[in-house]
Amino acid sequence: MPFPIQGWQILTAALMLGLTLSIGYTVEQSEFALLYPQYLVWFGLYWGVFQRVSARREIGFFLAVAVLLRLALVAAMPQLSDDVYRFIWDGRLWTQGISPFAQLPAHYLQAGQEVPGLTRALYDQLNSPAYYTIYPPLAQAIFGLGVWLFPGSLYGSTVVMKSVLFLFELGTLWILPKLLRQLKLPARNVLIYALNPLIILELVGNLHFEGVMLFFLLAALWLMLEKRRWLSAVLFGLSAAAKLLSLLFLPLFLRALGWKRLIGYSALAVGLLALLFWPFLRGPGLDHFTQSLDLYFRRFEFNASIYYLLRALGKWQVGYNPIAVLGPALAVATFLIVMGLLIWGPRYGNRALIQNMLFAITAYLLLATTVHPWYLTLPLGLCLFTRYRFPVLWSALIVLTYINYSYEPYRENLWMVALEYALVLGFLAWELHAVGRSSQKPIDA
C-alpha cells in the first residue's frame, strides 16, 4: 500500500522548505526584522507537526523532511555567524603542518611569517583575532579536511565542512529513535530535535560543531545502555574532542557504572582526548589553549542570565565589571551543582541519568557568561528523553538575541535578554511543579 501523504503534510513541508531557503540563503545577521518573523512561523509549523503526528508513517515522512531541510542548507554560506572564517584560518594552518594553537593570527601577517592562504582579507573577517583558537582536535580535523580538499576556496572548504556536519546530523537522526525505543518513549519525540528550526539553522546552516558533539554523546549513551562500555568510552572521548563541554557529564555516569568502571571509562575517554590533542599542544600550544579557556570565562559576555544580575550587583558594589572573578566562580558553582545532581538528583534508571544531564547543562547555561543560540543543541537533544520541554520554548526565544546585530554600532538589548529568561525560567518553574505533581514514582516507572 503506498504511503498516504496528506495535503497538510505536503503544504507544511513546502512551507518549511521555503522558510529554510529564505533564512539560510538571503537573511543576513543584521536583518532581525526579516529573520524573526520567518523564524516564528517556522517554529509554529514545527511545534504544530509535533503535536499532530503520532503514526509511524507520519513520523517517517517528517524525518525525511528534516533530512531534506538540512541538505538544503549544505550549499549556503553561513548567514548568521562568521565563525567559519576562523575554521578556515585554523584549517589552513593545520594543512601546512602548523599547530593552530601556536600563535595568534596576527603573527602570520608579519614579514617572514606568511603562510599560504592566511591573507589580510581573511584576517579581517575573524571575529576574535586577539585570542588563540579554542577549537578541540576533532573540530580541527574537519577544518583541515575542508581546506585540504579546497585549499584556495573559502566556499569549497565551507561546503565540505557543512557536508561532514550534515552526515553527523544524519547519524543523530538515526540514533535518536534507537534510544527512544530502548527507553520505551514515544517515537514522535524524535521530531522535537529533528524538525527544530534552531537546530537546522545553527548546525548545518551556520556550521556549529555542537552537532558533532551531540552525535558522539548520544552514541556513547546508547552503547552504555547496551553494556558496550569501552566502545562507549571511546565515543565519549570523541564527543569531548569535538567540544569539551561533554566532560561536564562524566561525574553523572557514576550511578550507571560504579566507581571502578567509571575510573576506567574516564581514563579511556580522557586518555583518547589527550592523545588527539597531543599533536596540537606540543610546545607553547597547551599554554595558549588554557589561556583561551581562561579568557572565555573572564572576558566574553553574551546573552547571560544570572551572571548579568551578579554583574550589575558587582558594579554597584565595587564600581567596575567583576567578570574576572564572577566567571570562574560561576564555573565552580556549575561543578558543585553537577555534584549535587549526582547526590540528590533522580536515582533510578537510565532516564534518570539523562534527566540529570539535562539539568546539568541547563545549570551550566544559566550560570554562563556567554550563551549563543547554538549552545541549546545539548538541552534540545536531551530533553526529548524526559518530561521537560523548556528547551523547546528557549529555542523559540533565544533567536531574539540576533536583534543585537541590527544595531549600529553593535549593542546588547538587555530587555530582550530579560524577556527570554523570564519566560524560560517561568516555564521551567511551572514544569518542575507540574512534573512533580504528576508522578511520585521513579522517572523510569
WOCOR-V404786 format. One record per residue. PHI is phi in radians with two decimals (* if undefined). OMEGA is omega in degrees with one decimal (999 if undefined). D_LAST is the distance of its C-alpha to the last C-alpha in whole Angstrom. Layout:
# WOCOR-V404786
PHI | OMEGA | D_LAST
PHI | OMEGA | D_LAST
This chain:
# WOCOR-V404786
* | -179.0 | 37
-1.14 | -179.5 | 38
-1.16 | -176.1 | 35
-1.40 | 178.2 | 35
-1.29 | -178.0 | 36
-1.62 | -177.3 | 36
-1.04 | -178.1 | 38
-1.14 | 178.9 | 36
-1.20 | 178.9 | 34
-1.12 | -179.6 | 38
-1.11 | 179.5 | 39
-1.09 | 179.1 | 36
-1.07 | -179.5 | 36
-1.14 | 178.1 | 40
-1.12 | 178.0 | 39
-1.06 | 179.6 | 37
-1.13 | 178.8 | 39
-1.07 | 178.6 | 42
-1.17 | 177.4 | 40
-1.06 | -179.3 | 39
-1.17 | -178.6 | 43
-1.12 | -178.0 | 44
-1.24 | -173.0 | 42
-1.24 | -175.3 | 42
-1.99 | -170.9 | 46
-2.13 | -175.0 | 48
-1.63 | 179.0 | 46
-1.59 | -175.0 | 47
-0.99 | -176.4 | 45
-1.46 | -172.5 | 48
-1.74 | -177.0 | 47
-1.08 | -178.5 | 45
-1.12 | 175.0 | 46
-1.57 | -175.0 | 46
-1.23 | -166.2 | 42
-1.23 | 176.9 | 40
-1.03 | 178.0 | 41
-1.14 | -179.7 | 40
-1.09 | -179.4 | 37
-1.13 | 176.4 | 36
-1.10 | 178.2 | 37
-1.04 | 179.9 | 35
-1.09 | 178.7 | 32
-1.09 | 176.4 | 32
-1.07 | -179.6 | 32
-1.02 | -176.4 | 29
-1.25 | 175.6 | 27
-1.11 | 176.6 | 28
-1.08 | -179.0 | 28
-1.04 | -178.9 | 24
-1.23 | -170.4 | 24
-1.63 | -172.0 | 26
-1.49 | 175.9 | 25
-2.65 | -178.1 | 22
-1.22 | -177.1 | 24
-1.02 | -178.5 | 24
-1.19 | 177.1 | 28
-1.12 | 178.8 | 28
-1.08 | 178.4 | 25
-1.05 | 179.0 | 28
-1.07 | -176.6 | 31
-1.34 | 169.4 | 29
-1.15 | 175.6 | 28
-1.09 | 175.9 | 32
-1.08 | 179.4 | 33
-1.04 | 177.4 | 31
-1.12 | -179.6 | 33
-1.06 | -179.0 | 36
-1.11 | 176.9 | 36
-1.17 | -179.5 | 36
-1.06 | -178.1 | 38
-1.11 | -176.6 | 41
-1.70 | -177.3 | 40
-1.07 | -175.0 | 41
-1.51 | -176.9 | 45
-1.57 | 167.9 | 45
-1.18 | 178.8 | 46
-0.96 | -177.1 | 44
-1.68 | -171.5 | 45
-1.89 | -178.4 | 43
-2.61 | 175.4 | 43
-1.93 | 178.6 | 46
-1.06 | -175.4 | 44
-1.00 | -177.8 | 45
-1.23 | 174.3 | 48
-1.24 | 177.0 | 47
-1.04 | -178.6 | 45
-1.22 | 176.1 | 48
-1.00 | 179.2 | 50
-1.08 | -179.8 | 48
-1.10 | 179.4 | 48
-1.21 | 172.0 | 52
-1.17 | -175.7 | 52
-1.01 | -177.8 | 50
-1.28 | 174.4 | 52
-1.64 | 179.9 | 55
1.36 | -179.3 | 54
-1.91 | 178.4 | 54
-1.16 | 177.0 | 50
-1.11 | -179.3 | 49
-1.55 | -169.8 | 48
-1.28 | -173.5 | 52
-2.48 | 170.0 | 54
-1.24 | -177.4 | 53
-0.95 | -177.0 | 54
-1.07 | -179.7 | 57
-0.99 | -173.9 | 59
-1.49 | 173.8 | 59
-1.73 | 179.7 | 61
-1.38 | 178.0 | 64
-1.01 | 179.1 | 67
1.55 | -178.6 | 67
-2.01 | -173.3 | 63
-1.10 | 174.9 | 62
-2.16 | -179.8 | 60
-0.91 | 177.7 | 60
1.62 | 179.7 | 58
-1.60 | -173.1 | 57
-1.68 | 175.2 | 59
-1.09 | 179.7 | 60
-1.09 | 178.0 | 58
-1.20 | 179.1 | 55
-1.00 | -177.1 | 55
-1.16 | 178.3 | 56
-1.67 | 178.1 | 53
-1.26 | -178.5 | 50
-1.57 | 178.1 | 48
-2.46 | -175.9 | 48
-1.18 | -178.4 | 52
-1.47 | -177.1 | 52
-2.12 | 172.1 | 49
-1.17 | -179.4 | 48
-1.09 | -176.9 | 46
-2.16 | -173.4 | 42
-1.50 | -176.6 | 40
-1.22 | -167.2 | 39
-1.16 | -179.6 | 40
-1.18 | 174.3 | 38
-1.06 | 179.3 | 39
-1.07 | 179.0 | 43
-1.11 | 178.3 | 43
-1.21 | 174.6 | 42
-1.01 | -177.7 | 44
-1.10 | 178.5 | 47
-1.07 | 180.0 | 46
-1.05 | -179.4 | 47
-1.25 | 180.0 | 50
-1.09 | -179.9 | 51
-1.33 | 179.5 | 51
-2.34 | -172.2 | 52
-1.08 | -176.7 | 54
-1.91 | -173.4 | 56
-2.13 | 174.2 | 54
-1.04 | -177.1 | 52
-1.16 | -179.9 | 50
-1.06 | 178.5 | 50
-1.08 | -179.5 | 48
-1.13 | -178.8 | 46
-1.12 | 176.6 | 45
-1.08 | 179.8 | 45
-1.08 | 179.1 | 42
-1.17 | 177.8 | 40
-1.14 | 177.0 | 40
-1.10 | 179.2 | 39
-1.12 | 175.5 | 36
-1.04 | 178.8 | 36
-1.13 | 176.7 | 35
-1.15 | 176.2 | 32
-1.12 | 173.5 | 31
-1.04 | 177.4 | 31
-1.07 | 178.2 | 29
-1.11 | 179.1 | 26
-1.18 | 175.6 | 26
-1.38 | -173.4 | 26
-1.51 | 179.9 | 23
-1.01 | 177.8 | 21
-1.07 | 178.1 | 20
-1.11 | 178.3 | 19
-1.16 | 178.9 | 17
-1.09 | 177.5 | 15
-1.13 | -178.3 | 15
-1.09 | -178.4 | 14
-1.66 | 177.0 | 11
1.01 | 179.3 | 10
-2.00 | -177.4 | 11
-1.01 | -177.9 | 14
-1.10 | -176.3 | 18
-1.17 | 179.1 | 20
-1.01 | 178.8 | 18
-1.03 | -177.4 | 21
-1.23 | 176.5 | 23
-1.00 | 177.2 | 22
-1.59 | -168.7 | 24
-1.05 | -175.4 | 26
-1.77 | -176.5 | 28
-1.09 | -175.5 | 28
-1.15 | 177.9 | 32
-1.11 | 179.9 | 32
-1.08 | -176.9 | 30
-1.14 | -177.9 | 33
-1.24 | -170.9 | 36
-1.46 | -178.3 | 35
-1.51 | 179.3 | 34
-1.18 | -177.2 | 36
-1.13 | -174.6 | 39
-1.84 | 169.7 | 39
1.10 | 174.7 | 39
-2.06 | -166.7 | 36
-1.56 | 169.4 | 35
-1.02 | 177.9 | 31
-1.13 | 176.6 | 30
-1.19 | 178.2 | 31
-1.00 | -177.0 | 29
-1.15 | 179.6 | 26
-0.99 | -177.7 | 27
-1.16 | 177.9 | 27
-1.14 | 179.0 | 24
-1.14 | 177.3 | 22
-1.12 | 177.9 | 24
-1.13 | 177.3 | 23
-1.10 | -179.5 | 20
-1.05 | -180.0 | 19
-1.17 | 176.5 | 22
-1.11 | 178.8 | 20
-1.18 | 176.6 | 17
-1.46 | -179.8 | 20
1.18 | 175.2 | 21
-1.77 | -165.4 | 24
-1.23 | -174.6 | 24
-1.26 | 174.3 | 28
-1.17 | 175.3 | 28
-1.02 | 179.9 | 25
-1.10 | 177.7 | 28
-1.08 | -179.1 | 30
-1.20 | 175.5 | 29
-1.12 | 176.4 | 27
-1.07 | 177.4 | 31
-1.18 | 175.7 | 32
-1.06 | 178.2 | 30
-1.18 | 178.0 | 31
-1.26 | 173.7 | 35
-1.54 | 175.7 | 34
-2.61 | -174.3 | 33
-1.13 | -174.6 | 33
-1.03 | 178.7 | 30
-0.98 | -177.5 | 27
-1.06 | 177.8 | 28
-0.98 | -172.0 | 27
-1.55 | -173.5 | 23
-0.95 | -179.6 | 25
-1.03 | -176.8 | 24
-1.23 | 179.0 | 20
-1.38 | -175.8 | 20
-1.01 | -177.0 | 21
-1.17 | -179.4 | 18
-1.30 | -172.6 | 17
-1.94 | -171.4 | 21
1.45 | -174.0 | 22
-1.06 | -174.9 | 25
-1.10 | -179.4 | 28
-1.17 | -179.9 | 26
-1.12 | 178.8 | 25
-1.09 | 178.2 | 29
-1.13 | 179.8 | 30
-1.06 | -178.7 | 28
-1.15 | -179.7 | 29
-1.08 | 179.9 | 33
-1.20 | -178.1 | 33
-1.14 | -177.9 | 31
-1.23 | 177.0 | 33
-1.09 | 177.0 | 36
-1.11 | 178.2 | 36
-1.04 | 179.3 | 36
-1.11 | 179.1 | 39
-1.10 | 179.2 | 41
-1.21 | 178.7 | 40
-1.30 | -168.7 | 42
-0.92 | -178.6 | 45
-1.08 | -176.5 | 47
-1.57 | -167.5 | 47
-1.84 | 174.5 | 47
-1.16 | -179.2 | 50
1.21 | -177.3 | 53
-1.41 | -173.1 | 52
-1.04 | -178.7 | 49
-1.10 | 179.6 | 46
-1.10 | -179.4 | 48
-1.16 | 179.5 | 48
-1.14 | 179.1 | 45
-1.17 | 174.6 | 44
-1.07 | -179.9 | 46
-1.13 | 176.7 | 44
-1.07 | -180.0 | 41
-1.10 | 179.4 | 43
-1.14 | 178.5 | 44
-1.01 | -178.5 | 41
-1.41 | -173.5 | 40
-1.84 | -173.6 | 43
-2.17 | -169.7 | 45
-1.43 | 178.5 | 43
-2.42 | 174.8 | 41
-2.93 | 170.7 | 40
0.92 | 177.6 | 37
-1.56 | 179.6 | 36
-2.07 | -178.3 | 34
-1.06 | 179.9 | 34
-1.03 | -179.2 | 37
-1.11 | 176.8 | 39
-1.14 | 179.0 | 39
-1.19 | 177.3 | 40
-1.09 | 179.1 | 42
-1.10 | 178.1 | 44
-1.11 | -179.6 | 44
-1.13 | 177.7 | 45
-1.08 | 179.4 | 48
-1.17 | -176.7 | 49
-1.43 | -171.5 | 49
-1.96 | 174.8 | 51
1.54 | 177.1 | 52
-2.61 | -178.3 | 51
-1.29 | -176.5 | 48
-1.59 | -176.0 | 46
-1.03 | -178.3 | 44
-1.05 | 177.0 | 45
-1.68 | -175.0 | 43
-1.14 | -177.4 | 40
-0.98 | 177.8 | 39
-1.10 | 180.0 | 39
-1.12 | 178.8 | 37
-1.23 | 174.3 | 35
-1.12 | 175.9 | 34
-1.12 | 178.1 | 34
-1.07 | 177.3 | 31
-1.07 | 179.0 | 29
-1.05 | 179.8 | 29
-1.15 | 176.8 | 28
-1.15 | 176.8 | 25
-1.05 | 177.3 | 24
-1.12 | 176.9 | 24
-1.13 | 175.8 | 23
-1.11 | 178.1 | 20
-1.10 | -175.9 | 20
-1.46 | -170.8 | 20
-1.96 | -179.6 | 18
-1.27 | 177.4 | 16
-0.92 | -171.0 | 12
-1.89 | -163.9 | 12
-1.83 | 169.0 | 9
1.55 | -174.6 | 9
-1.27 | 177.4 | 11
-1.15 | 177.9 | 10
-1.10 | 177.3 | 10
-1.03 | -176.9 | 14
-1.21 | 176.6 | 15
-1.11 | 177.4 | 14
-1.11 | 176.1 | 16
-1.10 | 178.6 | 19
-1.05 | -178.4 | 19
-1.33 | 173.9 | 20
-1.16 | -179.5 | 22
-1.22 | 176.1 | 24
-1.13 | 177.4 | 24
-1.06 | 178.4 | 25
-1.02 | -176.8 | 28
-1.22 | -179.8 | 29
-1.23 | 179.6 | 29
-1.75 | -175.9 | 32
-1.29 | 174.1 | 33
-1.51 | -177.7 | 37
-2.40 | 178.5 | 37
-2.37 | 175.7 | 34
-1.41 | -177.1 | 35
-0.95 | -176.6 | 34
-1.23 | 176.1 | 32
-1.17 | 179.7 | 31
-1.38 | 179.6 | 28
-0.97 | -178.4 | 27
-1.13 | 178.8 | 24
-1.06 | 177.3 | 22
-1.18 | 179.9 | 23
-1.26 | -179.4 | 22
-1.70 | -171.6 | 19
-1.15 | -177.0 | 17
-1.22 | 174.5 | 17
-1.69 | -178.3 | 13
-2.25 | 175.8 | 12
-1.54 | -171.2 | 13
-1.66 | -178.5 | 16
-2.20 | 180.0 | 19
-1.06 | 176.1 | 22
-1.09 | 178.5 | 23
-1.16 | 175.9 | 24
-1.04 | 179.7 | 26
-1.02 | -179.5 | 28
-1.17 | 175.3 | 29
-1.36 | -172.0 | 31
-1.65 | -172.8 | 32
-1.19 | 177.4 | 33
-1.17 | 173.0 | 36
-1.00 | -178.0 | 38
-1.15 | 177.8 | 39
-1.20 | 175.6 | 41
-1.09 | -178.5 | 43
-1.03 | -176.5 | 45
-1.39 | 178.8 | 47
-1.50 | -179.3 | 48
-1.57 | 176.9 | 50
-2.24 | 2.3 | 54
-1.35 | -179.3 | 54
-1.00 | 170.1 | 50
-2.66 | -179.1 | 48
-1.69 | 179.3 | 45
-1.50 | -175.8 | 44
-1.28 | 174.4 | 42
-1.17 | 176.3 | 42
-1.15 | 177.5 | 39
-1.07 | -179.9 | 37
-1.10 | 178.8 | 37
-1.09 | -179.6 | 36
-0.96 | -173.6 | 33
-1.33 | 176.8 | 32
-1.09 | -179.3 | 32
-1.24 | -178.7 | 30
-1.15 | -178.4 | 27
-1.20 | 175.9 | 27
-1.11 | 178.9 | 27
-1.18 | 176.5 | 24
-1.07 | 178.5 | 22
-1.07 | 177.9 | 23
-1.10 | -179.9 | 22
-1.13 | 178.2 | 19
-1.03 | 178.8 | 18
-1.20 | -176.8 | 19
-1.17 | 179.7 | 17
-1.17 | 178.0 | 13
-1.08 | 179.6 | 14
-1.34 | -173.1 | 15
-1.30 | -177.0 | 12
-2.75 | 173.2 | 9
-1.81 | -177.3 | 10
-1.51 | 171.6 | 6
-0.97 | -171.5 | 5
-1.10 | 179.6 | 6
-1.50 | -175.1 | 4
-1.25 | 999 | 0
